[in-house]
Amino acid sequence: MFAHLFTLIWNKKKQNLLLISEILVSFLVIFGVFSLITYDYLNYKKPMGFDYERVWVVNYSNPLETKSNDSVTLYYENLRQTLKAMPQVKEVSFTSGNFPFSNSTNATGLRHNGVVYSRINNFTVDDQYKEAINLKLLEGRWFNKLDAAAKDRPILINESLKEAVFGKEAAVGKYMNDWEEKNKLKIIGVVQDVKMKGDYTTIGNAVFNRIDSGAFHWLGNMLIKVTGDADAAFESRLYKVLAGSMKNANIEIGHLSNLRVSKNKAFLVPLIVISIVAGFLIINVALGLFGVLWYNINKRRGEIGLRRAIGASGKSVSLQLVTETMILSTLSLIIGAFFAIQFPILRVGDIDASVYLTALLLSILFIYLLVLVCSLYPGRQAAAIQPAVALHEE
């Protein structure tokens, strides 16, 4: 039976070539869309790694003109204590501009045994940062005041960087070097991976550096962890306290939960647009398939009538047309899968191979389902052709 079907397909190779090309293009587009969706979904399923609820962020401009590091440090420590004296404030942490869900990014590179690890997210934080957003330690400890006098600069790394550099070995107590190999960095802890840029973003490698006394000259952000009863009235009081303590400073208060929603929406807009465009393409392809199959049935009415006249049932005629279409789809998918499989082999975009393989499987199933749905009704129409009428028309 299949040999006969292949013969029929080959005899109409010029007609079928257009159909194969149409299905191939559709498959490649669907593969791209499913790759994006799978990639985003797998990122979404990973834990956030920190708490963002009831954490507020304060953006401010540094109001101090003094160049004394000790004076600046004392000023902000007094400000911290002033804020923590408020009943609704549980913790205050000063941080660099790349706080969770911000639009700021700070990347660096580190070296270990001659190997360079680039595009590492670089966070400058204080001793209270861990408690402010509830980071989870996997190894070692967090920063403390004793680290200010440490011989080698202490750092913490996330688990992704730890696995990339040290594998399954313990990282605490080991050393890395900065990009220019000028400073020796001692790893004192490993934290769980955190998604600082939203639910759908990659985690990436990360390193945490402790704020030194000179950093307060350029820092302009603080995270404030508040209690559950902190409302708009408290936010107004907090603003007044900040404005009174930081004369001539521009102050803006935001909520990490709101920033997260905005970040996720901004990330999903391109995916939604791509999905809509792909949806219109699929509708056009479906209409094209339906039209081509309908045209083929009308062109083959004599053939179908002859088959019915010599005893073929309507069900077998319908099955033949559906099977022919599925074979054409298989030929298209073989070609498309050859190109698609290159993505996991070449690790395009440094994305895990499982993402592409999952997208490949979903794309194949989707195309088969699409072609099957588009061929069922024309197949039923072919089965309804009466042999006498078809032969008379022929």
C-alpha positions, -999 to +999 in steps of 0.1 A: +000+000+000+027+024+010+047+017-022+016+025-042+011+058-023+048+068-028+043+061-065+013+084-066+032+111-047+062+108-071+040+111-101+027+144-088+060+156-074+057+191-088+023+197-072+035+181-039+067+201-038+048+233-030+029+215-003+061+201+012+077+235+012+047+251+029+047+225+056+085+229+060+084+266+065+055+262+090+075+237+109+106+259+112+085+288+124+067+266+150+100+252+161+112+287+168+081+296+187+081+264+208+118+269+216+110+303+231+080+290+249+098+260+263+128+281+273+106+307+291+085+280+308+115+261+322+129+294+335+095+302+351+094+268+368+127+275+386+124+289+421+128+327+425+155+322+452+145+352+473+115+370+488+102+401+471+069+404+489+068+433+514+102+445+502+104+481+492+131+498+472+142+534+478+160+553+450+178+584+462+205+608+451+235+611+475+230+644+493+264+645+510+293+666+498+319+654+522+347+632+508+354+615+541+346+578+538+342+575+576+317+604+577+296+590+548+296+555+564+285+569+598+258+590+581+242+560+564+245+538+594+226+564+614+200+565+587+197+527+589+191+528+626+166+557+622+146+536+598+148+504+618+134+523+648+101+525+629+078+495+640+070+485+604+106+482+593+122+448+597+155+454+578+173+480+558+200+471+532+221+494+509+228+479+475+240+487+441+217+497+413+212+462+400+187+453+428+160+428+420+138+436+390+157+468+382+167+479+347+203+481+357+229+454+349+264+451+362+286+424+347+322+414+354+346+385+348+365+362+370+395+339+366+403+305+380+433+284+371+437+304+339+401+300+328+381+332+322+344+332+333+328+362+317+293+378+318+290+373+356+263+394+373+281+415+398+262+427+430+276+451+455+257+445+488+260+451+525+258+427+555+220+430+558+212+422+522+207+385+529+181+392+555+164+419+535+154+396+507+159+362+524+187+348+503+193+311+510+229+300+518+240+266+505+275+267+518+295+289+541+283+322+555+272+357+546+293+389+550+300+404+584+319+433+599+351+412+603+354+410+565+364+447+564+398+437+578+402+405+557+435+401+539+419+388+508+386+403+495+357+380+504+330+371+479+300+349+476+290+331+444+258+315+433+254+278+427+255+281+389+289+297+390+301+272+417+291+243+394+307+259+364+340+265+382+342+238+409+317+211+398+306+190+428+335+201+449+330+225+478+338+261+469+341+277+504+377+286+512+389+285+476+401+314+456+394+332+423+409+362+407+393+393+393+394+400+355+428+416+355+442+392+381+451+421+404+431+409+434+428+376+450+392+368+460+383+343+487+350+325+485+332+325+519+298+312+508+275+299+481+239+311+477+210+296+459+204+308+423+182+339+422+162+353+393+169+390+396+153+400+363+119+384+365+102+350+364+111+342+328+147+352+327+178+331+329+196+328+362+232+330+350+263+333+371+265+357+399+291+371+424+283+392+455+308+418+468+307+435+502+302+472+503+333+491+515+334+525+531+340+543+498+310+527+481+285+549+499+297+578+477+280+563+446+253+540+460+218+553+455+195+524+464+183+507+496+159+478+502+135+480+531+118+449+544+085+458+560+059+441+580+025+430+567+007+460+581+028+485+562+003+505+541+001+537+521+000+558+553+032+542+565+048+548+531+039+585+535+056+586+569+086+567+556+090+593+528+089+621+553+115+605+575+138+599+545+132+635+532+140+649+567+172+628+570+184+633+534+182+670+527+181+680+491+180+644+479+156+631+452+137+602+468+115+576+451+099+546+468+088+515+449+077+480+457+096+449+444+063+431+438+051+459+414+085+460+397+083+422+392+049+425+375+062+453+352+093+433+344+073+402+335+050+422+313+078+438+294+094+404+289+062+387+276+052+414+251+078+402+224+068+366+230+031+374+226+038+394+194+058+366+179+031+341+189+004+362+172+024+364+140+031+327+141-007+321+147-016+340+116+010+321+096-005+288+109-040+299+099-028+307+064-010+274+062-041+256+073-062+273+048-036+266+021-035+229+030-073+228+030-075+245-004-048+223-020-064+191-008-098+203-020-083+211-054-066+177-056-099+160-049-116+178-077-087+170-100-088+133-090-126+127-092-122+103-121-095+083-102-116+083-071-147+072-091-128+044-107-115+031-074-151+032-060-164+014-091-140-015-087-150-020-051-131+004-029-150+017+001-155+053+010-135+048+041-105+034+022-106+063-002-106+088+026-078+069+044-057+070+012-059+108+009-052+114+046-023+090+045-008+107+014-010+140+032+007+125+063+035+111+042+041+145+026+042+160+061+067+133+071+090+142+042+088+179+052+095+170+089+125+149+080+140+179+062+130+203+090+142+181+118+177+179+101+180+217+104+164+219+138+187+192+153+217+215+146+206+239+173+212+215+203+243+201+186+258+235+182+244+248+215+230+279+198+225+307+223+242+286+250+208+271+257+204+236+271+198+209+245+167+197+263+149+230+253+155+224+216+147+187+218+114+194+236+105+221+211+114+197+183+090+170+196+062+195+202+066+210+167+064+176+151+033+167+170+017+201+162+024+198+125+010+162+124-021+174+142-025+204+119-022+183+088-045+156+101-072+182+109-069+199+075-071+166+056-100+149+075-128+170+059-115+168+023-110+131+029-147+127+039-157+147+008-137+123-013-154+093+003-188+108-005-181+108-043-204+084-061-186+063-087-213+067-114-214+105-111-176+108-111-172+085-141-200+103-160-183+136-154-150+122-165 
